Amino acid sequence: MEALVYIRADPGKSLDVLSAVKKIQGVKEAYATTGRFDVVARIEAADLKALGDAVVKRIQGVKGVRGTETSMIVA
């Protein structure tokens, strides 16, 4: 199962958040972006519970993360 996680960071913290997110298990790619979100990450997980844990416990737990929005990859 794969998803894109769109991450909003505190002002001035985008690159710190990016660096931390790249180290999280299951994150396959992560990029700093412009626009509504500051970082976009593609994550892989075995199932929905593992995906939820990755987003809620790990990504949202990164210092400087203000919020996330997750989109499941369906194709």
Secondary structure as GFF3:
##gff-version 3
##sequence-region A 1 75
A	DSSP	beta_strand	2	9	.	.	.	ID=ss1
A	DSSP	alpha_helix	14	22	.	.	.	ID=ss2
A	DSSP	beta_strand	27	32	.	.	.	ID=ss3
A	DSSP	beta_strand	39	44	.	.	.	ID=ss4
A	DSSP	alpha_helix	48	53	.	.	.	ID=ss5
A	DSSP	pi_helix	54	59	.	.	.	ID=ss6
A	DSSP	beta_strand	65	72	.	.	.	ID=ss7
###
